[in-house]
Amino acid sequence: MIYFVKRFFVWLRRARYSRGFGVQSPWAYRFIRYVVNEHYPYYKYEQLAEQVYAIDKITRKLCRFYFRLANYQQAHTFIDCFPTSSCYKIYVSAGCRKTIYRQVTESISEEELVRLFSSIGENSMVRVSLVSNYSTVIDKALDHLPPSCVLIIENIKRDNEVQKYWSGLISDLRTGVSFDLYYCGVLFLRTDMVKQSYIVNF
């Protein structure tokens, strides 16, 4: 019940940002319409729901988005920073079978982070949960990831400090187009595109 109440108010505040409404960029519109808010009932969803159970509705929603994003990116590698379960790994691997999975734990050193991000393949995905030394992880990612990669930051509306941090990432010269999905933020790292930030009713 709490999920549906919260979801209703989030939807209500973002209703005018639904399904790419008002977005001028054809690329951004397609991404919002066919990746972020694609409602096609992939047959894999039922199989994955049986395989991945006992997760909350928001996590399931994010899992399905990461499935579609991996398929869209055809991601070489998925780096999962500070995961609490294997659910994202399972969904991303189903979205793109060739994707290599790497996990980052709180014990990783800065040198290991640099090596990991420097050797990552094109079109890769990096998911960061805002725990532990997340700012160091994100900073190293922005310094060393190829521009074809996408960086996902979860819980960007958690509190005022995090919202301020997200605003800083949007304006960072190392990031390109960004999407605020409320439950997570998506940063594309290509800086040759016109820098734009989109709010999406996800």
MDTraj code that builds the backbone (N, CA, C; nanometers):
import mdtraj as md
import numpy as np

residues = "MET ILE TYR PHE VAL LYS ARG PHE PHE VAL TRP LEU ARG ARG ALA ARG TYR SER ARG GLY PHE GLY VAL GLN SER PRO TRP ALA TYR ARG PHE ILE ARG TYR VAL VAL ASN GLU HIS TYR PRO TYR TYR LYS TYR GLU GLN LEU ALA GLU GLN VAL TYR ALA ILE ASP LYS ILE THR ARG LYS LEU CYS ARG PHE TYR PHE ARG LEU ALA ASN TYR GLN GLN ALA HIS THR PHE ILE ASP CYS PHE PRO THR SER SER CYS TYR LYS ILE TYR VAL SER ALA GLY CYS ARG LYS THR ILE TYR ARG GLN VAL THR GLU SER ILE SER GLU GLU GLU LEU VAL ARG LEU PHE SER SER ILE GLY GLU ASN SER MET VAL ARG VAL SER LEU VAL SER ASN TYR SER THR VAL ILE ASP LYS ALA LEU ASP HIS LEU PRO PRO SER CYS VAL LEU ILE ILE GLU ASN ILE LYS ARG ASP ASN GLU VAL GLN LYS TYR TRP SER GLY LEU ILE SER ASP LEU ARG THR GLY VAL SER PHE ASP LEU TYR TYR CYS GLY VAL LEU PHE LEU ARG THR ASP MET VAL LYS GLN SER TYR ILE VAL ASN PHE".split()
xyz = np.array([
    [0.0821, -0.1198, 0.0000],
    [0.0000, 0.0000, 0.0000],
    [0.0869, 0.1269, 0.0000],
    [0.1922, 0.1271, 0.0842],
    [0.2797, 0.2439, 0.0920],
    [0.3444, 0.2721, -0.0433],
    [0.3851, 0.1640, -0.1131],
    [0.4470, 0.1809, -0.2443],
    [0.3523, 0.2519, -0.3401],
    [0.2253, 0.2081, -0.3429],
    [0.1297, 0.2652, -0.4383],
    [0.0973, 0.4111, -0.4057],
    [0.0909, 0.4441, -0.2770],
    [0.0670, 0.5834, -0.2376],
    [0.1837, 0.6715, -0.2813],
    [0.3059, 0.6254, -0.2508],
    [0.4248, 0.7028, -0.2899],
    [0.4339, 0.7135, -0.4411],
    [0.4085, 0.6025, -0.5089],
    [0.4159, 0.6013, -0.6552],
    [0.3149, 0.6990, -0.7152],
    [0.1959, 0.7064, -0.6571],
    [0.0924, 0.7968, -0.7069],
    [0.1378, 0.9421, -0.6974],
    [0.1951, 0.9807, -0.5817],
    [0.2374, 1.1190, -0.5639],
    [0.3572, 1.1530, -0.6524],
    [0.4494, 1.0583, -0.6695],
    [0.5626, 1.0807, -0.7604],
    [0.5104, 1.0981, -0.9025],
    [0.4172, 1.0105, -0.9426],
    [0.3592, 1.0191, -1.0775],
    [0.2876, 1.1519, -1.0968],
    [0.2109, 1.1935, -0.9942],
    [0.1344, 1.3170, -1.0042],
    [0.2254, 1.4381, -1.0249],
    [0.3358, 1.4427, -0.9505],
    [0.4291, 1.5556, -0.9620],
    [0.4996, 1.5564, -1.0965],
    [0.5113, 1.4403, -1.1588],
    [0.5881, 1.4303, -1.2830],
    [0.5005, 1.4000, -1.4044],
    [0.3721, 1.4150, -1.3909],
    [0.2795, 1.3774, -1.4986],
    [0.3127, 1.4450, -1.6304],
    [0.3567, 1.5722, -1.6252],
    [0.3851, 1.6437, -1.7507],
    [0.5138, 1.5975, -1.8175],
    [0.5882, 1.5057, -1.7519],
    [0.7118, 1.4535, -1.8097],
    [0.6944, 1.3093, -1.8569],
    [0.5728, 1.2689, -1.8865],
    [0.5437, 1.1305, -1.9220],
    [0.5803, 1.0984, -2.0669],
    [0.6427, 0.9828, -2.0858],
    [0.6641, 0.9222, -2.2174],
    [0.7253, 1.0167, -2.3210],
    [0.8138, 1.1032, -2.2743],
    [0.8870, 1.1884, -2.3669],
    [0.8134, 1.3134, -2.4097],
    [0.7026, 1.3448, -2.3433],
    [0.6237, 1.4619, -2.3816],
    [0.7086, 1.5894, -2.3708],
    [0.7133, 1.6667, -2.4788],
    [0.7857, 1.7932, -2.4799],
    [0.9342, 1.7830, -2.5068],
    [0.9872, 1.6624, -2.5245],
    [1.1305, 1.6446, -2.5494],
    [1.1591, 1.6705, -2.6969],
    [1.2504, 1.7622, -2.7243],
    [1.2793, 1.8020, -2.8618],
    [1.3808, 1.7109, -2.9310],
    [1.4743, 1.6571, -2.8546],
    [1.5785, 1.5723, -2.9131],
    [1.5207, 1.4374, -2.9548],
    [1.5328, 1.3995, -3.0829],
    [1.4818, 1.2685, -3.1275],
    [1.5477, 1.1526, -3.0529],
    [1.6789, 1.1650, -3.0272],
    [1.7491, 1.0576, -2.9561],
    [1.6965, 1.0434, -2.8137],
    [1.6827, 1.1534, -2.7428],
    [1.6332, 1.1500, -2.6054],
    [1.4893, 1.0996, -2.6010],
    [1.4078, 1.1428, -2.6971],
    [1.2686, 1.0965, -2.7022],
    [1.2639, 0.9454, -2.7187],
    [1.3433, 0.8910, -2.8105],
    [1.3438, 0.7455, -2.8324],
    [1.3898, 0.6718, -2.7078],
    [1.4916, 0.7270, -2.6404],
    [1.5419, 0.6616, -2.5191],
    [1.4339, 0.6588, -2.4112],
    [1.3655, 0.7711, -2.3911],
    [1.2596, 0.7773, -2.2900],
    [1.1431, 0.6864, -2.3283],
    [1.1038, 0.6926, -2.4533],
    [0.9836, 0.6195, -2.4990],
    [1.0058, 0.4699, -2.5067],
    [1.1228, 0.4276, -2.5567],
    [1.1420, 0.2862, -2.5873],
    [1.2390, 0.2129, -2.4947],
    [1.3031, 0.2855, -2.4034],
    [1.3905, 0.2187, -2.3058],
    [1.3399, 0.2457, -2.1636],
    [1.3304, 0.3724, -2.1266],
    [1.2872, 0.4057, -1.9907],
    [1.1425, 0.3622, -1.9676],
    [1.0517, 0.4044, -2.0560],
    [0.9090, 0.3795, -2.0342],
    [0.8484, 0.2810, -2.1329],
    [0.9282, 0.1880, -2.1789],
    [0.8767, 0.0837, -2.2676],
    [0.7874, -0.0109, -2.1861],
    [0.6624, -0.0274, -2.2290],
    [0.5681, -0.1121, -2.1559],
    [0.5445, -0.2470, -2.2240],
    [0.6261, -0.2775, -2.3228],
    [0.6107, -0.4067, -2.3902],
    [0.6357, -0.5193, -2.2894],
    [0.5467, -0.6170, -2.2807],
    [0.5616, -0.7254, -2.1822],
    [0.6605, -0.8328, -2.2296],
    [0.7880, -0.8046, -2.2176],
    [0.8886, -0.9025, -2.2593],
    [0.8593, -1.0378, -2.1956],
    [0.8688, -1.1436, -2.2757],
    [0.8385, -1.2770, -2.2233],
    [0.9352, -1.3159, -2.1119],
    [1.0547, -1.2576, -2.1146],
    [1.1557, -1.2868, -2.0126],
    [1.1117, -1.2408, -1.8738],
    [1.0265, -1.1401, -1.8683],
    [0.9853, -1.0851, -1.7390],
    [0.9245, -1.1930, -1.6492],
    [0.8395, -1.2779, -1.7071],
    [0.7754, -1.3832, -1.6270],
    [0.8792, -1.4829, -1.5771],
    [0.9712, -1.5210, -1.6645],
    [1.0766, -1.6145, -1.6241],
    [1.1636, -1.5541, -1.5138],
    [1.1986, -1.4273, -1.5303],
    [1.2843, -1.3611, -1.4328],
    [1.2129, -1.3419, -1.2997],
    [1.0817, -1.3172, -1.3041],
    [1.0053, -1.3021, -1.1802],
    [1.0060, -1.4313, -1.0993],
    [1.0070, -1.5455, -1.1686],
    [1.0139, -1.6742, -1.0999],
    [1.1537, -1.7005, -1.0455],
    [1.2528, -1.6496, -1.1184],
    [1.3921, -1.6712, -1.0775],
    [1.4352, -1.5756, -0.9662],
    [1.3864, -1.4511, -0.9743],
    [1.4227, -1.3483, -0.8760],
    [1.2970, -1.3122, -0.7978],
    [1.2900, -1.3566, -0.6746],
    [1.1715, -1.3312, -0.5936],
    [1.2117, -1.2613, -0.4632],
    [1.1112, -1.2227, -0.3860],
    [1.1326, -1.1575, -0.2560],
    [1.2083, -1.0247, -0.2690],
    [1.1772, -0.9486, -0.3749],
    [1.2308, -0.8125, -0.3859],
    [1.1135, -0.7158, -0.3919],
    [1.1350, -0.5939, -0.3476],
    [1.0253, -0.4971, -0.3441],
    [0.9937, -0.4450, -0.4847],
    [0.8821, -0.3746, -0.4966],
    [0.8329, -0.3317, -0.6274],
    [0.9249, -0.2305, -0.6955],
    [0.9863, -0.1428, -0.6178],
    [1.0775, -0.0449, -0.6772],
    [1.2005, -0.1144, -0.7329],
    [1.2539, -0.2097, -0.6581],
    [1.3701, -0.2860, -0.7067],
    [1.3340, -0.3624, -0.8328],
    [1.2149, -0.4216, -0.8364],
    [1.1716, -0.4930, -0.9571],
    [1.1605, -0.3967, -1.0751],
    [1.1093, -0.2790, -1.0495],
    [1.0959, -0.1774, -1.1550],
    [1.2337, -0.1411, -1.2096],
    [1.3301, -0.1226, -1.1204],
    [1.4666, -0.0910, -1.1628],
    [1.5294, -0.2097, -1.2360],
    [1.5049, -0.3300, -1.1879],
    [1.5572, -0.4497, -1.2550],
    [1.5133, -0.4539, -1.4011],
    [1.3846, -0.4298, -1.4237],
    [1.3325, -0.4343, -1.5603],
    [1.3898, -0.3221, -1.6461],
    [1.4115, -0.2063, -1.5857],
    [1.4755, -0.0968, -1.6599],
    [1.6190, -0.1334, -1.6968],
    [1.6934, -0.1914, -1.6057],
    [1.8315, -0.2300, -1.6349],
    [1.8363, -0.3397, -1.7415],
    [1.7369, -0.4269, -1.7410],
    [1.7227, -0.5277, -1.8471],
    [1.7123, -0.4585, -1.9827],
    [1.6238, -0.3594, -1.9925],
    [1.6043, -0.2886, -2.1200],
    [1.7266, -0.2050, -2.1558],
    [1.7894, -0.1440, -2.0567],
    [1.9074, -0.0619, -2.0823],
    [2.0235, -0.1467, -2.1323],
    [2.0423, -0.2642, -2.0739],
    [2.1486, -0.3547, -2.1194],
    [2.1244, -0.3978, -2.2628],
    [1.9977, -0.4242, -2.2954],
    [1.9625, -0.4619, -2.4315],
    [1.9873, -0.3468, -2.5278],
    [1.9537, -0.2260, -2.4861],
    [1.9743, -0.1058, -2.5676],
    [2.1232, -0.0782, -2.5883],
    [2.1998, -0.0837, -2.4812],
    [2.3429, -0.0548, -2.4875],
    [2.4222, -0.1664, -2.5521],
    [2.3702, -0.2903, -2.5432],
    [2.4500, -0.4090, -2.5764],
    [2.5819, -0.4003, -2.4985],
    [2.5634, -0.3881, -2.3685],
    [2.6737, -0.3560, -2.2784],
    [2.7830, -0.4626, -2.2781],
    [2.9066, -0.4165, -2.2906],
    [3.0212, -0.5080, -2.2813],
    [3.0356, -0.5604, -2.1390],
    [3.0243, -0.4688, -2.0415],
    [3.0406, -0.5038, -1.9001],
    [2.9368, -0.4309, -1.8167],
    [2.8919, -0.4962, -1.7116],
    [2.8051, -0.4334, -1.6123],
    [2.8789, -0.4358, -1.4789],
    [2.9143, -0.3183, -1.4293],
    [2.9814, -0.3081, -1.3002],
    [2.8777, -0.2686, -1.1959],
    [2.8586, -0.3554, -1.0993],
    [2.7563, -0.3381, -0.9965],
    [2.8255, -0.2983, -0.8661],
    [2.8088, -0.1740, -0.8252],
    [2.8790, -0.1223, -0.7070],
    [2.7922, -0.1323, -0.5827],
    [2.8396, -0.2053, -0.4867],
    [2.7750, -0.2236, -0.3563],
    [2.6374, -0.2886, -0.3675],
    [2.6231, -0.3980, -0.4415],
    [2.4921, -0.4639, -0.4523],
    [2.4561, -0.5361, -0.3225],
    [2.3272, -0.5450, -0.2948],
    [2.2806, -0.6187, -0.1773],
    [2.2233, -0.7551, -0.2158],
    [2.2082, -0.7778, -0.3458],
    [2.1630, -0.9086, -0.3942],
    [2.2111, -0.9257, -0.5377],
    [2.1803, -1.0420, -0.5947],
    [2.2224, -1.0702, -0.7322],
    [2.1141, -1.0349, -0.8339],
    [2.0082, -0.9658, -0.7913],
    [1.8940, -0.9432, -0.8808],
    [1.9322, -0.8632, -1.0052],
    [2.0131, -0.7588, -0.9892],
    [2.0500, -0.6766, -1.1053],
    [2.1367, -0.7555, -1.2024],
    [2.2265, -0.8349, -1.1482],
    [2.3114, -0.9201, -1.2330],
    [2.2255, -1.0109, -1.3201],
    [2.1250, -1.0721, -1.2616],
    [2.0398, -1.1669, -1.3347],
    [1.9617, -1.0964, -1.4445],
    [1.9046, -0.9813, -1.4146],
    [1.8253, -0.9082, -1.5141],
    [1.9126, -0.8532, -1.6265],
    [2.0271, -0.7957, -1.5928],
    [2.1153, -0.7400, -1.6959],
    [2.1681, -0.8512, -1.7862],
    [2.2042, -0.9635, -1.7280],
    [2.2546, -1.0762, -1.8072],
    [2.1480, -1.1297, -1.9013],
    [2.0213, -1.1228, -1.8591],
    [1.9116, -1.1651, -1.9467],
    [1.8882, -1.0642, -2.0587],
    [1.9131, -0.9364, -2.0292],
    [1.8944, -0.8323, -2.1301],
    [2.0005, -0.8346, -2.2381],
    [2.1208, -0.8758, -2.2014],
    [2.2301, -0.8858, -2.2984],
    [2.3219, -0.9987, -2.2535],
    [2.3139, -1.1103, -2.3207],
    [2.3851, -1.2307, -2.2769],
    [2.5363, -1.2184, -2.2825],
    [2.5869, -1.1305, -2.3670],
    [2.7319, -1.1174, -2.3802],
    [2.7936, -1.0321, -2.2697],
    [2.7091, -0.9657, -2.1904],
    [2.7592, -0.8730, -2.0892],
    [2.8369, -0.9452, -1.9801],
    [2.9541, -0.8917, -1.9486],
    [3.0381, -0.9446, -1.8417],
    [3.0007, -0.8736, -1.7115],
    [2.9852, -0.9506, -1.6063],
    [2.9462, -0.8932, -1.4772],
    [3.0677, -0.8755, -1.3872],
    [3.0781, -0.7561, -1.3273],
    [3.1830, -0.7281, -1.2290],
    [3.1175, -0.6634, -1.1073],
    [3.1635, -0.7018, -0.9907],
    [3.1071, -0.6480, -0.8663],
    [3.2122, -0.5664, -0.7921],
    [3.1693, -0.4518, -0.7401],
    [3.2575, -0.3680, -0.6591],
    [3.2063, -0.3711, -0.5152],
    [3.2945, -0.4042, -0.4224],
    [3.2593, -0.4079, -0.2811],
    [3.3246, -0.2905, -0.2092],
    [3.2883, -0.2719, -0.0848],
    [3.3389, -0.1591, -0.0077],
    [3.4890, -0.1691, 0.0186],
    [3.5453, -0.2872, 0.0041],
    [3.6873, -0.3062, 0.0342],
    [3.7794, -0.2736, -0.0840],
    [3.7238, -0.2390, -0.1993],
    [3.8068, -0.2139, -0.3168],
    [3.8918, -0.0879, -0.2967],
    [4.0141, -0.0917, -0.3453],
    [4.1036, 0.0238, -0.3329],
    [4.0857, 0.1164, -0.4524],
    [4.1354, 0.2396, -0.4384],
    [4.1261, 0.3355, -0.5491],
    [4.2065, 0.2874, -0.6692],
    [4.3195, 0.2232, -0.6452],
    [4.4018, 0.1708, -0.7549],
    [4.3268, 0.0624, -0.8320],
    [4.2553, -0.0243, -0.7592],
    [4.1777, -0.1292, -0.8249],
    [4.0617, -0.0693, -0.9049],
    [4.0013, 0.0348, -0.8515],
    [3.8936, 0.1027, -0.9245],
    [3.9435, 0.1597, -1.0557],
    [4.0584, 0.2256, -1.0510],
    [4.1163, 0.2849, -1.1717],
    [4.1445, 0.1767, -1.2750],
    [4.2016, 0.0651, -1.2322],
    [4.2302, -0.0446, -1.3255],
    [4.1020, -0.1006, -1.3855],
    [4.0007, -0.1152, -1.3018],
    [3.8735, -0.1708, -1.3487],
    [3.8064, -0.0794, -1.4511],
    [3.7947, 0.0475, -1.4196],
    [3.7277, 0.1413, -1.5090],
    [3.8098, 0.1693, -1.6354],
    [3.9407, 0.1636, -1.6252],
    [4.0274, 0.1910, -1.7403],
    [4.0243, 0.0774, -1.8425],
    [3.9925, -0.0434, -1.7974],
    [3.9966, -0.1598, -1.8870],
    [3.8582, -0.2037, -1.9334],
    [3.7569, -0.1285, -1.8982],
    [3.6198, -0.1661, -1.9321],
    [3.5955, -0.1492, -2.0819],
    [3.5049, -0.2293, -2.1365],
    [3.4746, -0.2230, -2.2793],
    [3.3753, -0.1132, -2.3130],
    [3.3544, -0.0932, -2.4416],
    [3.2628, 0.0110, -2.4888],
    [3.1175, -0.0199, -2.4504],
    [3.0397, 0.0855, -2.4354],
    [2.8955, 0.0771, -2.4085],
    [2.8616, 0.0093, -2.2762],
    [2.9556, 0.0066, -2.1850],
    [2.9333, -0.0617, -2.0578],
    [2.8435, 0.0198, -1.9654],
    [2.7931, -0.0473, -1.8617],
    [2.7043, 0.0130, -1.7631],
    [2.7682, 0.0039, -1.6253],
    [2.7561, 0.1108, -1.5491],
    [2.8046, 0.1107, -1.4111],
    [2.6906, 0.1579, -1.3221],
    [2.6521, 0.0729, -1.2266],
    [2.5470, 0.1089, -1.1315],
    [2.6095, 0.1357, -0.9957],
    [2.5769, 0.2508, -0.9360],
    [2.6337, 0.2869, -0.8064],
    [2.5210, 0.3134, -0.7073],
    [2.5240, 0.2416, -0.5977],
    [2.4324, 0.2688, -0.4876],
    [2.5005, 0.3694, -0.3951],
    [2.4250, 0.4654, -0.3457],
    [2.4847, 0.5746, -0.2684],
    [2.5118, 0.5337, -0.1234],
    [2.6048, 0.4422, -0.1092],
    [2.6510, 0.3976, 0.0215],
    [2.8033, 0.3986, 0.0203],
    [2.8620, 0.3783, 0.1374],
    [3.0068, 0.3681, 0.1500],
    [3.0749, 0.4899, 0.0866],
    [3.1843, 0.4659, 0.0134],
    [3.2616, 0.5742, -0.0489],
    [3.2148, 0.5996, -0.1923],
    [3.0843, 0.6202, -0.2081],
    [3.0270, 0.6308, -0.3422],
    [3.0845, 0.7465, -0.4224],
    [3.1163, 0.8590, -0.3567],
    [3.1664, 0.9744, -0.4313],
    [3.3021, 0.9450, -0.4946],
    [3.3854, 0.8678, -0.4254],
    [3.5152, 0.8275, -0.4820],
    [3.4954, 0.7364, -0.6014],
    [3.4039, 0.6415, -0.5879],
    [3.3757, 0.5481, -0.6978],
    [3.3276, 0.6239, -0.8210],
    [3.2336, 0.7147, -0.8020],
    [3.1776, 0.7904, -0.9145],
    [3.2836, 0.8800, -0.9770],
    [3.3659, 0.9421, -0.8951],
    [3.4712, 1.0296, -0.9470],
    [3.5698, 0.9520, -1.0331],
    [3.6098, 0.8335, -0.9867],
    [3.7022, 0.7496, -1.0650],
    [3.6348, 0.7021, -1.1940],
    [3.5060, 0.6719, -1.1842],
    [3.4341, 0.6289, -1.3041],
    [3.4315, 0.7394, -1.4088],
    [3.4021, 0.8613, -1.3671],
    [3.3971, 0.9735, -1.4614],
    [3.5343, 1.0031, -1.5216],
    [3.6385, 0.9784, -1.4455],
    [3.7743, 1.0043, -1.4952],
    [3.8218, 0.8995, -1.5958],
    [3.7733, 0.7751, -1.5831],
    [3.8364, 0.6662, -1.6578],
    [3.7443, 0.5856, -1.7495],
    [3.6127, 0.6003, -1.7386],
    [3.5240, 0.5249, -1.8268],
    [3.5282, 0.5803, -1.9688],
    [3.5141, 0.4943, -2.0709],
    [3.5012, 0.5438, -2.2090],
    [3.3743, 0.6269, -2.2241],
    [3.3720, 0.7205, -2.3161],
    [3.2547, 0.8080, -2.3333],
    [3.1285, 0.7354, -2.3791],
    [3.1404, 0.6122, -2.4278],
    [3.0221, 0.5378, -2.4725],
    [2.9479, 0.4711, -2.3568],
    [3.0012, 0.4827, -2.2364],
    [2.9426, 0.4147, -2.1208],
    [2.8301, 0.4968, -2.0587],
    [2.7524, 0.4305, -1.9739],
    [2.6426, 0.4963, -1.9027],
    [2.6590, 0.4679, -1.7537],
    [2.6366, 0.5713, -1.6740],
    [2.6528, 0.5630, -1.5291],
    [2.5149, 0.5798, -1.4644],
    [2.4781, 0.4856, -1.3791],
    [2.3482, 0.4863, -1.3125],
    [2.3699, 0.5124, -1.1639],
    [2.3039, 0.6135, -1.1118],
    [2.3144, 0.6486, -0.9704],
    [2.1787, 0.6254, -0.9061],
    [2.1721, 0.5393, -0.8063],
    [2.0440, 0.5099, -0.7417],
    [2.0157, 0.6048, -0.6250],
    [1.8869, 0.6191, -0.5941],
    [1.8397, 0.6965, -0.4773],
    [1.8808, 0.8435, -0.4818],
    [1.8690, 0.9062, -0.5979],
    [1.9153, 1.0448, -0.6127],
    [1.8254, 1.1461, -0.5409],
    [1.7111, 1.1016, -0.4901],
    [1.6212, 1.1915, -0.4158],
    [1.6196, 1.1596, -0.2667],
    [1.7189, 1.0854, -0.2207],
    [1.7174, 1.0365, -0.0825],
    [1.7107, 1.1484, 0.0211],
    [1.7904, 1.2513, 0.0030],
    [1.7907, 1.3649, 0.0953],
    [1.8495, 1.4860, 0.0237],
    [1.8522, 1.5996, 0.0914],
    [1.9002, 1.7234, 0.0287],
    [2.0463, 1.7143, -0.0139],
    [2.1274, 1.6475, 0.0669],
    [2.2691, 1.6347, 0.0339],
    [2.2890, 1.5571, -0.0951],
    [2.2161, 1.4483, -0.1089],
    [2.2265, 1.3657, -0.2297],
    [2.1716, 1.4406, -0.3505],
    [2.0616, 1.5130, -0.3339],
    [2.0063, 1.5894, -0.4455],
    [2.1046, 1.6961, -0.4932],
    [2.1746, 1.7574, -0.3994],
    [2.2770, 1.8552, -0.4355],
    [2.3923, 1.7876, -0.5088],
    [2.4281, 1.6683, -0.4626],
    [2.5356, 1.5924, -0.5283],
    [2.4955, 1.5571, -0.6718],
    [2.3706, 1.5127, -0.6910],
    [2.3207, 1.4794, -0.8247],
    [2.3243, 1.6027, -0.9151],
    [2.2846, 1.7170, -0.8638],
    [2.2889, 1.8412, -0.9431],
    [2.4313, 1.8722, -0.9871],
    [2.5267, 1.8439, -0.8992],
    [2.6671, 1.8646, -0.9355],
    [2.7118, 1.7720, -1.0466],
    [2.6636, 1.6487, -1.0452],
    [2.6983, 1.5533, -1.1512],
    [2.6399, 1.5962, -1.2850],
    [2.5194, 1.6506, -1.2827],
    [2.4558, 1.6972, -1.4060],
    [2.5391, 1.8066, -1.4724],
    [2.5933, 1.8960, -1.3917],
    [2.6695, 2.0091, -1.4463],
    [2.8179, 1.9776, -1.4640],
    [2.8616, 1.8617, -1.4197],
    [3.0026, 1.8218, -1.4322],
    [3.0428, 1.8168, -1.5797],
    [3.1588, 1.8705, -1.6118],
    [3.2057, 1.8736, -1.7516],
    [3.2343, 1.7343, -1.8065],
    [3.2437, 1.6349, -1.7198],
    [3.2719, 1.4973, -1.7635],
    [3.1452, 1.4207, -1.7992],
    [3.0291, 1.4805, -1.7804],
    [2.9036, 1.4122, -1.8132],
    [2.8339, 1.4817, -1.9291],
    [2.7465, 1.4060, -1.9951],
    [2.6714, 1.4599, -2.1077],
    [2.5235, 1.4697, -2.0750],
    [2.4412, 1.3996, -2.1509],
    [2.2965, 1.4014, -2.1312],
    [2.2616, 1.3198, -2.0068],
    [2.1679, 1.3728, -1.9262],
    [2.1281, 1.3028, -1.8042],
    [1.9769, 1.2887, -1.7977],
    [1.9334, 1.1850, -1.7250],
    [1.7915, 1.1575, -1.7079],
    [1.7626, 1.1340, -1.5602],
    [1.6732, 1.2133, -1.5058],
    [1.6300, 1.2009, -1.3672],
    [1.5028, 1.1166, -1.3647],
    [1.5152, 0.9910, -1.3178],
    [1.4016, 0.9001, -1.3140],
    [1.3428, 0.8895, -1.1732],
    [1.3832, 0.9767, -1.0862],
    [1.3441, 0.9824, -0.9460],
    [1.4087, 0.8696, -0.8652],
    [1.3853, 0.7468, -0.9012],
    [1.4415, 0.6338, -0.8268],
    [1.5889, 0.6124, -0.8598],
    [1.6295, 0.6646, -0.9725],
    [1.7706, 0.6607, -1.0112],
    [1.7970, 0.7716, -1.1121],
    [1.9238, 0.8038, -1.1297],
    [1.9651, 0.8987, -1.2318],
    [2.0534, 0.8279, -1.3330],
    [2.0407, 0.8643, -1.4583],
    [2.1183, 0.8022, -1.5660],
    [2.2033, 0.9088, -1.6327],
    [2.3320, 0.8854, -1.6355],
    [2.4269, 0.9794, -1.6961],
    [2.4946, 0.9145, -1.8165],
    [2.4750, 0.9718, -1.9338],
    [2.5526, 0.9309, -2.0505],
    [2.6797, 1.0157, -2.0528],
    [2.7901, 0.9550, -2.0881],
    [2.9195, 1.0215, -2.0730],
    [2.9732, 1.0829, -2.2017],
    [2.8976, 1.0763, -2.3085],
    [2.9406, 1.1408, -2.4332],
    [2.9275, 1.2912, -2.4184],
    [3.0382, 1.3610, -2.4276],
    [3.0352, 1.5068, -2.4124],
    [3.0291, 1.5792, -2.5470],
    [3.0189, 1.5027, -2.6572],
    [3.0053, 1.5663, -2.7880],
    [2.8588, 1.5944, -2.8209],
    [2.7675, 1.5500, -2.7330],
    [2.6257, 1.5791, -2.7514],
    [2.5904, 1.7060, -2.6744],
    [2.4827, 1.7714, -2.7150],
    [2.4372, 1.8904, -2.6444],
    [2.3970, 1.8502, -2.5026],
    [2.4587, 1.9133, -2.4042],
    [2.4326, 1.8779, -2.2646],
    [2.2904, 1.9178, -2.2271],
    [2.2141, 1.8209, -2.1795],
    [2.0749, 1.8454, -2.1451],
    [2.0354, 1.7518, -2.0314],
    [1.9512, 1.7999, -1.9412],
    [1.9022, 1.7179, -1.8305],
    [1.7517, 1.7019, -1.8433],
    [1.7050, 1.5772, -1.8402],
    [1.5632, 1.5490, -1.8571],
    [1.5047, 1.4904, -1.7293],
    [1.3885, 1.5402, -1.6903],
    [1.3106, 1.4800, -1.5823],
    [1.2091, 1.3883, -1.6488],
    [1.2014, 1.2642, -1.6002],
    [1.1157, 1.1646, -1.6652],
    [1.0206, 1.1037, -1.5623],
    [0.8947, 1.0923, -1.5992],
    [0.7978, 1.0235, -1.5144],
    [0.8115, 0.8738, -1.5395],
    [0.8933, 0.8101, -1.4599],
    [0.9331, 0.6693, -1.4802],
    [0.8428, 0.5787, -1.3979],
])
top = md.Topology()
chain = top.add_chain()
for i, resn in enumerate(residues, 1):
    res = top.add_residue(resn, chain, resSeq=i)
    for name in ("N", "CA", "C"):
        top.add_atom(name, md.element.get_by_symbol(name[0]), res)
traj = md.Trajectory(xyz[None], top)
